[in-house]
Each structure stands twice: as C-alpha cells, then as structure tokens.
C-alpha cells in the first residue's frame, strides 16, 4: 500500500511539473518570443524599463 501511495505521489509530481512546463512553453510561444528591441542599439531589452539595459537610451514606447 505504501508503495502504491508513493507511486501515486510520483505521478502527481510528474504531472504538476509537466503542466508547469507546458504553461511556460505556451507562454513563450504566445508572445514573449516577440522580443522588444531597443530603438537605438537594436539589442533585446525589456519594455518594463524606460531605458535600454545596454546603451541606456530612452525607449519611446516603454510601458
Ligand atoms: Zn539600446
């Protein structure tokens, strides 16, 4: 019985990890692959910041 419970837990953990991976992959595929690029140096940066991480220039459409 204990072995059965352990196996069930293992399956649940695998399912949980699998679901997490699917969520991450879906999110990546859904839009976060569209990398925002700096208007000055064209390197990928984050729109969450008003300035480029690389060259420090201000981003016109920063969030
Ligand atoms: Zn830049």
PDB file of the backbone (N, CA, C, O) and the ligand in Angstrom, with CONECT records:
HET     ZN  A 101       1
ATOM      1  N   UNK A   1       0.839  -1.223   0.000  1.00  0.00           N
ATOM      2  CA  UNK A   1       0.000   0.000   0.000  1.00  0.00           C
ATOM      3  C   UNK A   1       0.864   1.259   0.000  1.00  0.00           C
ATOM      4  O   UNK A   1       0.591   2.231  -0.704  1.00  0.00           O
ATOM      5  N   UNK A   2       1.915   1.203   0.817  1.00  0.00           N
ATOM      6  CA  UNK A   2       2.798   2.372   0.870  1.00  0.00           C
ATOM      7  C   UNK A   2       3.456   2.617  -0.477  1.00  0.00           C
ATOM      8  O   UNK A   2       3.672   3.758  -0.885  1.00  0.00           O
ATOM      9  N   UNK A   3       3.769   1.527  -1.157  1.00  0.00           N
ATOM     10  CA  UNK A   3       4.393   1.663  -2.469  1.00  0.00           C
ATOM     11  C   UNK A   3       3.425   2.314  -3.447  1.00  0.00           C
ATOM     12  O   UNK A   3       3.804   3.146  -4.270  1.00  0.00           O
ATOM     13  N   UNK A   4       2.168   1.911  -3.332  1.00  0.00           N
ATOM     14  CA  UNK A   4       1.153   2.471  -4.222  1.00  0.00           C
ATOM     15  C   UNK A   4       1.016   3.984  -4.006  1.00  0.00           C
ATOM     16  O   UNK A   4       0.935   4.762  -4.956  1.00  0.00           O
ATOM     17  N   UNK A   5       0.994   4.376  -2.717  1.00  0.00           N
ATOM     18  CA  UNK A   5       0.874   5.804  -2.401  1.00  0.00           C
ATOM     19  C   UNK A   5       2.065   6.569  -2.950  1.00  0.00           C
ATOM     20  O   UNK A   5       1.924   7.665  -3.491  1.00  0.00           O
ATOM     21  N   UNK A   6       3.240   5.973  -2.802  1.00  0.00           N
ATOM     22  CA  UNK A   6       4.442   6.637  -3.288  1.00  0.00           C
ATOM     23  C   UNK A   6       4.396   6.785  -4.806  1.00  0.00           C
ATOM     24  O   UNK A   6       4.769   7.821  -5.357  1.00  0.00           O
ATOM     25  N   UNK A   7       3.935   5.736  -5.462  1.00  0.00           N
ATOM     26  CA  UNK A   7       3.823   5.808  -6.912  1.00  0.00           C
ATOM     27  C   UNK A   7       2.827   6.880  -7.338  1.00  0.00           C
ATOM     28  O   UNK A   7       3.059   7.612  -8.300  1.00  0.00           O
ATOM     29  N   UNK A   8       1.720   6.962  -6.612  1.00  0.00           N
ATOM     30  CA  UNK A   8       0.715   7.981  -6.943  1.00  0.00           C
ATOM     31  C   UNK A   8       1.292   9.383  -6.777  1.00  0.00           C
ATOM     32  O   UNK A   8       1.079  10.265  -7.609  1.00  0.00           O
ATOM     33  N   UNK A   9       2.027   9.566  -5.684  1.00  0.00           N
ATOM     34  CA  UNK A   9       2.648  10.870  -5.444  1.00  0.00           C
ATOM     35  C   UNK A   9       3.619  11.204  -6.565  1.00  0.00           C
ATOM     36  O   UNK A   9       3.693  12.340  -7.034  1.00  0.00           O
ATOM     37  N   UNK A  10       4.359  10.189  -6.979  1.00  0.00           N
ATOM     38  CA  UNK A  10       5.325  10.404  -8.044  1.00  0.00           C
ATOM     39  C   UNK A  10       4.621  10.849  -9.317  1.00  0.00           C
ATOM     40  O   UNK A  10       5.051  11.783  -9.994  1.00  0.00           O
ATOM     41  N   UNK A  11       3.523  10.155  -9.627  1.00  0.00           N
ATOM     42  CA  UNK A  11       2.757  10.505 -10.827  1.00  0.00           C
ATOM     43  C   UNK A  11       2.229  11.937 -10.720  1.00  0.00           C
ATOM     44  O   UNK A  11       2.280  12.700 -11.684  1.00  0.00           O
ATOM     45  N   UNK A  12       1.728  12.289  -9.547  1.00  0.00           N
ATOM     46  CA  UNK A  12       1.191  13.639  -9.349  1.00  0.00           C
ATOM     47  C   UNK A  12       2.279  14.689  -9.537  1.00  0.00           C
ATOM     48  O   UNK A  12       2.054  15.728 -10.157  1.00  0.00           O
ATOM     49  N   UNK A  13       3.462  14.405  -8.994  1.00  0.00           N
ATOM     50  CA  UNK A  13       4.558  15.359  -9.125  1.00  0.00           C
ATOM     51  C   UNK A  13       4.954  15.525 -10.592  1.00  0.00           C
ATOM     52  O   UNK A  13       5.181  16.634 -11.074  1.00  0.00           O
ATOM     53  N   UNK A  14       5.031  14.383 -11.287  1.00  0.00           N
ATOM     54  CA  UNK A  14       5.379  14.443 -12.710  1.00  0.00           C
ATOM     55  C   UNK A  14       4.337  15.244 -13.483  1.00  0.00           C
ATOM     56  O   UNK A  14       4.672  16.043 -14.357  1.00  0.00           O
ATOM     57  N   UNK A  15       3.068  15.016 -13.147  1.00  0.00           N
ATOM     58  CA  UNK A  15       2.002  15.765 -13.819  1.00  0.00           C
ATOM     59  C   UNK A  15       2.119  17.265 -13.540  1.00  0.00           C
ATOM     60  O   UNK A  15       1.963  18.090 -14.440  1.00  0.00           O
ATOM     61  N   UNK A  16       2.398  17.601 -12.279  1.00  0.00           N
ATOM     62  CA  UNK A  16       2.499  19.011 -11.910  1.00  0.00           C
ATOM     63  C   UNK A  16       3.657  19.676 -12.639  1.00  0.00           C
ATOM     64  O   UNK A  16       3.520  20.781 -13.164  1.00  0.00           O
ATOM     65  N   UNK A  17       4.793  18.999 -12.669  1.00  0.00           N
ATOM     66  CA  UNK A  17       5.961  19.559 -13.353  1.00  0.00           C
ATOM     67  C   UNK A  17       5.678  19.675 -14.846  1.00  0.00           C
ATOM     68  O   UNK A  17       6.038  20.667 -15.479  1.00  0.00           O
ATOM     69  N   UNK A  18       5.032  18.656 -15.400  1.00  0.00           N
ATOM     70  CA  UNK A  18       4.692  18.683 -16.817  1.00  0.00           C
ATOM     71  C   UNK A  18       3.762  19.837 -17.148  1.00  0.00           C
ATOM     72  O   UNK A  18       3.949  20.520 -18.155  1.00  0.00           O
ATOM     73  N   UNK A  19       2.763  20.057 -16.309  1.00  0.00           N
ATOM     74  CA  UNK A  19       1.823  21.150 -16.541  1.00  0.00           C
ATOM     75  C   UNK A  19       2.536  22.495 -16.480  1.00  0.00           C
ATOM     76  O   UNK A  19       2.239  23.410 -17.248  1.00  0.00           O
ATOM     77  N   UNK A  20       3.482  22.596 -15.550  1.00  0.00           N
ATOM     78  CA  UNK A  20       4.244  23.832 -15.416  1.00  0.00           C
ATOM     79  C   UNK A  20       5.042  24.099 -16.683  1.00  0.00           C
ATOM     80  O   UNK A  20       5.074  25.219 -17.192  1.00  0.00           O
ATOM     81  N   UNK A  21       5.689  23.045 -17.183  1.00  0.00           N
ATOM     82  CA  UNK A  21       6.480  23.185 -18.403  1.00  0.00           C
ATOM     83  C   UNK A  21       5.602  23.593 -19.574  1.00  0.00           C
ATOM     84  O   UNK A  21       5.968  24.460 -20.367  1.00  0.00           O
ATOM     85  N   UNK A  22       4.438  22.955 -19.674  1.00  0.00           N
ATOM     86  CA  UNK A  22       3.524  23.288 -20.770  1.00  0.00           C
ATOM     87  C   UNK A  22       3.127  24.758 -20.685  1.00  0.00           C
ATOM     88  O   UNK A  22       3.082  25.455 -21.699  1.00  0.00           O
ATOM     89  N   UNK A  23       2.840  25.228 -19.470  1.00  0.00           N
ATOM     90  CA  UNK A  23       2.455  26.623 -19.288  1.00  0.00           C
ATOM     91  C   UNK A  23       3.567  27.550 -19.741  1.00  0.00           C
ATOM     92  O   UNK A  23       3.320  28.533 -20.439  1.00  0.00           O
ATOM     93  N   UNK A  24       4.783  27.238 -19.344  1.00  0.00           N
ATOM     94  CA  UNK A  24       5.922  28.095 -19.704  1.00  0.00           C
ATOM     95  C   UNK A  24       6.122  28.101 -21.215  1.00  0.00           C
ATOM     96  O   UNK A  24       6.302  29.155 -21.824  1.00  0.00           O
ATOM     97  N   UNK A  25       6.088  26.911 -21.810  1.00  0.00           N
ATOM     98  CA  UNK A  25       6.302  26.818 -23.260  1.00  0.00           C
ATOM     99  C   UNK A  25       5.200  27.561 -24.003  1.00  0.00           C
ATOM    100  O   UNK A  25       5.462  28.254 -24.985  1.00  0.00           O
ATOM    101  N   UNK A  26       3.951  27.411 -23.524  1.00  0.00           N
ATOM    102  CA  UNK A  26       2.831  28.109 -24.172  1.00  0.00           C
ATOM    103  C   UNK A  26       3.010  29.612 -24.076  1.00  0.00           C
ATOM    104  O   UNK A  26       2.774  30.341 -25.039  1.00  0.00           O
ATOM    105  N   UNK A  27       3.426  30.061 -22.917  1.00  0.00           N
ATOM    106  CA  UNK A  27       3.607  31.497 -22.722  1.00  0.00           C
ATOM    107  C   UNK A  27       4.689  32.014 -23.662  1.00  0.00           C
ATOM    108  O   UNK A  27       4.553  33.077 -24.268  1.00  0.00           O
ATOM    109  N   UNK A  28       5.767  31.241 -23.770  1.00  0.00           N
ATOM    110  CA  UNK A  28       6.844  31.631 -24.681  1.00  0.00           C
ATOM    111  C   UNK A  28       6.324  31.687 -26.110  1.00  0.00           C
ATOM    112  O   UNK A  28       6.602  32.633 -26.847  1.00  0.00           O
ATOM    113  N   UNK A  29       5.573  30.671 -26.490  1.00  0.00           N
ATOM    114  CA  UNK A  29       5.085  30.610 -27.860  1.00  0.00           C
ATOM    115  C   UNK A  29       4.048  31.702 -28.108  1.00  0.00           C
ATOM    116  O   UNK A  29       3.900  32.170 -29.236  1.00  0.00           O
ATOM    117  N   UNK A  30       3.335  32.107 -27.068  1.00  0.00           N
ATOM    118  CA  UNK A  30       2.220  33.033 -27.242  1.00  0.00           C
ATOM    119  C   UNK A  30       2.675  34.470 -27.471  1.00  0.00           C
ATOM    120  O   UNK A  30       1.929  35.250 -28.063  1.00  0.00           O
ATOM    121  N   UNK A  31       3.831  34.836 -27.038  1.00  0.00           N
ATOM    122  CA  UNK A  31       4.134  36.245 -27.238  1.00  0.00           C
ATOM    123  C   UNK A  31       5.444  36.723 -26.682  1.00  0.00           C
ATOM    124  O   UNK A  31       5.980  37.742 -27.120  1.00  0.00           O
ATOM    125  N   UNK A  32       5.967  35.995 -25.718  1.00  0.00           N
ATOM    126  CA  UNK A  32       7.188  36.517 -25.141  1.00  0.00           C
ATOM    127  C   UNK A  32       8.393  36.209 -26.003  1.00  0.00           C
ATOM    128  O   UNK A  32       9.524  36.561 -25.666  1.00  0.00           O
ATOM    129  N   UNK A  33       8.137  35.544 -27.128  1.00  0.00           N
ATOM    130  CA  UNK A  33       9.214  35.380 -28.094  1.00  0.00           C
ATOM    131  C   UNK A  33       9.387  36.638 -28.924  1.00  0.00           C
ATOM    132  O   UNK A  33      10.443  36.881 -29.509  1.00  0.00           O
ATOM    133  N   UNK A  34       8.324  37.435 -28.962  1.00  0.00           N
ATOM    134  CA  UNK A  34       8.433  38.712 -29.662  1.00  0.00           C
ATOM    135  C   UNK A  34       9.240  39.653 -28.781  1.00  0.00           C
ATOM    136  O   UNK A  34       8.690  40.420 -27.991  1.00  0.00           O
ATOM    137  N   UNK A  35      10.506  39.579 -28.929  1.00  0.00           N
ATOM    138  CA  UNK A  35      11.390  40.351 -28.062  1.00  0.00           C
ATOM    139  C   UNK A  35      11.316  41.818 -28.444  1.00  0.00           C
ATOM    140  O   UNK A  35      11.348  42.183 -29.619  1.00  0.00           O
ATOM    141  N   UNK A  36      11.218  42.623 -27.441  1.00  0.00           N
ATOM    142  CA  UNK A  36      11.252  44.050 -27.684  1.00  0.00           C
ATOM    143  C   UNK A  36      12.693  44.483 -27.901  1.00  0.00           C
ATOM    144  O   UNK A  36      13.578  44.117 -27.127  1.00  0.00           O
ATOM    145  N   UNK A  37      12.925  45.247 -28.933  1.00  0.00           N
ATOM    146  CA  UNK A  37      14.299  45.659 -29.219  1.00  0.00           C
ATOM    147  C   UNK A  37      14.470  47.156 -29.031  1.00  0.00           C
ATOM    148  O   UNK A  37      13.589  47.964 -29.327  1.00  0.00           O
ATOM    149  N   UNK A  38      15.631  47.476 -28.531  1.00  0.00           N
ATOM    150  CA  UNK A  38      15.983  48.867 -28.293  1.00  0.00           C
ATOM    151  C   UNK A  38      15.925  49.650 -29.597  1.00  0.00           C
ATOM    152  O   UNK A  38      16.344  49.155 -30.643  1.00  0.00           O
ATOM    153  N   UNK A  39      15.413  50.855 -29.534  1.00  0.00           N
ATOM    154  CA  UNK A  39      15.298  51.660 -30.736  1.00  0.00           C
ATOM    155  C   UNK A  39      16.649  52.209 -31.161  1.00  0.00           C
ATOM    156  O   UNK A  39      16.811  52.634 -32.305  1.00  0.00           O
ATOM    157  N   UNK A  40      17.604  52.205 -30.274  1.00  0.00           N
ATOM    158  CA  UNK A  40      18.908  52.764 -30.605  1.00  0.00           C
ATOM    159  C   UNK A  40      19.930  51.695 -30.994  1.00  0.00           C
ATOM    160  O   UNK A  40      20.622  51.832 -32.003  1.00  0.00           O
ATOM    161  N   UNK A  41      20.023  50.633 -30.195  1.00  0.00           N
ATOM    162  CA  UNK A  41      21.078  49.655 -30.464  1.00  0.00           C
ATOM    163  C   UNK A  41      20.517  48.341 -30.987  1.00  0.00           C
ATOM    164  O   UNK A  41      21.285  47.455 -31.361  1.00  0.00           O
ATOM    165  N   UNK A  42      19.178  48.192 -31.024  1.00  0.00           N
ATOM    166  CA  UNK A  42      18.509  47.033 -31.600  1.00  0.00           C
ATOM    167  C   UNK A  42      18.784  45.747 -30.845  1.00  0.00           C
ATOM    168  O   UNK A  42      18.501  44.661 -31.351  1.00  0.00           O
ATOM    169  N   UNK A  43      19.322  45.849 -29.662  1.00  0.00           N
ATOM    170  CA  UNK A  43      19.514  44.644 -28.866  1.00  0.00           C
ATOM    171  C   UNK A  43      18.267  44.404 -28.026  1.00  0.00           C
ATOM    172  O   UNK A  43      17.572  45.350 -27.657  1.00  0.00           O
ATOM    173  N   UNK A  44      17.983  43.147 -27.726  1.00  0.00           N
ATOM    174  CA  UNK A  44      16.772  42.877 -26.955  1.00  0.00           C
ATOM    175  C   UNK A  44      16.857  43.470 -25.563  1.00  0.00           C
ATOM    176  O   UNK A  44      17.861  43.317 -24.866  1.00  0.00           O
ATOM    177  N   UNK A  45      15.800  44.144 -25.170  1.00  0.00           N
ATOM    178  CA  UNK A  45      15.756  44.706 -23.834  1.00  0.00           C
ATOM    179  C   UNK A  45      14.350  44.506 -23.306  1.00  0.00           C
ATOM    180  O   UNK A  45      13.552  43.827 -23.951  1.00  0.00           O
ATOM    181  N   UNK A  46      14.026  45.059 -22.182  1.00  0.00           N
ATOM    182  CA  UNK A  46      12.703  44.887 -21.621  1.00  0.00           C
ATOM    183  C   UNK A  46      11.934  46.184 -21.703  1.00  0.00           C
ATOM    184  O   UNK A  46      12.461  47.261 -21.422  1.00  0.00           O
ATOM    185  N   UNK A  47      10.658  46.063 -22.099  1.00  0.00           N
ATOM    186  CA  UNK A  47       9.834  47.264 -22.151  1.00  0.00           C
ATOM    187  C   UNK A  47       9.425  47.721 -20.759  1.00  0.00           C
ATOM    188  O   UNK A  47       8.862  48.801 -20.578  1.00  0.00           O
ATOM    189  N   UNK A  48       9.721  46.876 -19.784  1.00  0.00           N
ATOM    190  CA  UNK A  48       9.385  47.250 -18.419  1.00  0.00           C
ATOM    191  C   UNK A  48      10.266  48.371 -17.891  1.00  0.00           C
ATOM    192  O   UNK A  48       9.957  49.004 -16.881  1.00  0.00           O
ATOM    193  N   UNK A  49      11.354  48.599 -18.582  1.00  0.00           N
ATOM    194  CA  UNK A  49      12.263  49.651 -18.147  1.00  0.00           C
ATOM    195  C   UNK A  49      12.247  50.789 -19.149  1.00  0.00           C
ATOM    196  O   UNK A  49      12.210  50.547 -20.355  1.00  0.00           O
ATOM    197  N   UNK A  50      12.273  52.002 -18.683  1.00  0.00           N
ATOM    198  CA  UNK A  50      12.230  53.144 -19.596  1.00  0.00           C
ATOM    199  C   UNK A  50      13.516  53.302 -20.402  1.00  0.00           C
ATOM    200  O   UNK A  50      13.527  53.964 -21.441  1.00  0.00           O
ATOM    201  N   UNK A  51      14.583  52.700 -19.927  1.00  0.00           N
ATOM    202  CA  UNK A  51      15.843  52.853 -20.635  1.00  0.00           C
ATOM    203  C   UNK A  51      16.415  51.496 -21.010  1.00  0.00           C
ATOM    204  O   UNK A  51      16.185  50.497 -20.328  1.00  0.00           O
ATOM    205  N   UNK A  52      17.155  51.478 -22.095  1.00  0.00           N
ATOM    206  CA  UNK A  52      17.785  50.253 -22.565  1.00  0.00           C
ATOM    207  C   UNK A  52      18.828  49.790 -21.561  1.00  0.00           C
ATOM    208  O   UNK A  52      19.561  50.590 -20.981  1.00  0.00           O
ATOM    209  N   UNK A  53      18.872  48.479 -21.373  1.00  0.00           N
ATOM    210  CA  UNK A  53      19.865  47.916 -20.465  1.00  0.00           C
ATOM    211  C   UNK A  53      21.262  48.054 -21.027  1.00  0.00           C
ATOM    212  O   UNK A  53      22.240  48.109 -20.282  1.00  0.00           O
ATOM    213  N   UNK A  54      21.353  48.110 -22.347  1.00  0.00           N
ATOM    214  CA  UNK A  54      22.662  48.051 -22.998  1.00  0.00           C
ATOM    215  C   UNK A  54      23.248  49.437 -23.221  1.00  0.00           C
ATOM    216  O   UNK A  54      24.388  49.706 -22.844  1.00  0.00           O
ATOM    217  N   UNK A  55      22.470  50.306 -23.829  1.00  0.00           N
ATOM    218  CA  UNK A  55      23.040  51.590 -24.213  1.00  0.00           C
ATOM    219  C   UNK A  55      22.466  52.737 -23.392  1.00  0.00           C
ATOM    220  O   UNK A  55      22.972  53.858 -23.455  1.00  0.00           O
ATOM    221  N   UNK A  56      21.403  52.466 -22.616  1.00  0.00           N
ATOM    222  CA  UNK A  56      20.865  53.498 -21.737  1.00  0.00           C
ATOM    223  C   UNK A  56      19.991  54.510 -22.428  1.00  0.00           C
ATOM    224  O   UNK A  56      19.571  55.487 -21.807  1.00  0.00           O
ATOM    225  N   UNK A  57      19.700  54.301 -23.717  1.00  0.00           N
ATOM    226  CA  UNK A  57      18.850  55.276 -24.397  1.00  0.00           C
ATOM    227  C   UNK A  57      17.391  55.063 -23.998  1.00  0.00           C
ATOM    228  O   UNK A  57      16.981  53.939 -23.707  1.00  0.00           O
ATOM    229  N   UNK A  58      16.628  56.119 -23.987  1.00  0.00           N
ATOM    230  CA  UNK A  58      15.229  56.024 -23.584  1.00  0.00           C
ATOM    231  C   UNK A  58      14.422  55.329 -24.660  1.00  0.00           C
ATOM    232  O   UNK A  58      14.654  55.513 -25.855  1.00  0.00           O
ATOM    233  N   UNK A  59      13.467  54.523 -24.212  1.00  0.00           N
ATOM    234  CA  UNK A  59      12.625  53.797 -25.157  1.00  0.00           C
ATOM    235  C   UNK A  59      11.324  54.565 -25.361  1.00  0.00           C
ATOM    236  O   UNK A  59      10.624  54.879 -24.398  1.00  0.00           O
ATOM    237  N   UNK A  60      11.007  54.864 -26.612  1.00  0.00           N
ATOM    238  CA  UNK A  60       9.816  55.697 -26.875  1.00  0.00           C
ATOM    239  C   UNK A  60       8.511  55.030 -26.456  1.00  0.00           C
ATOM    240  O   UNK A  60       7.579  55.711 -26.026  1.00  0.00           O
ATOM    241  N   UNK A  61       8.432  53.680 -26.580  1.00  0.00           N
ATOM    242  CA  UNK A  61       7.155  53.043 -26.227  1.00  0.00           C
ATOM    243  C   UNK A  61       7.311  52.127 -25.022  1.00  0.00           C
ATOM    244  O   UNK A  61       6.698  51.062 -24.950  1.00  0.00           O
ATOM    245  N   UNK A  62       8.131  52.552 -24.090  1.00  0.00           N
ATOM    246  CA  UNK A  62       8.273  51.774 -22.854  1.00  0.00           C
ATOM    247  C   UNK A  62       6.953  51.744 -22.127  1.00  0.00           C
ATOM    248  O   UNK A  62       6.166  52.687 -22.212  1.00  0.00           O
ATOM    249  N   UNK A  63       6.709  50.668 -21.416  1.00  0.00           N
ATOM    250  CA  UNK A  63       5.449  50.522 -20.689  1.00  0.00           C
ATOM    251  C   UNK A  63       5.430  51.425 -19.465  1.00  0.00           C
ATOM    252  O   UNK A  63       4.446  51.441 -18.724  1.00  0.00           O
TER     253      UNK A  63
HETATM  254 ZN    ZN A 101      19.983  50.059 -26.510  1.00  0.00          ZN
END
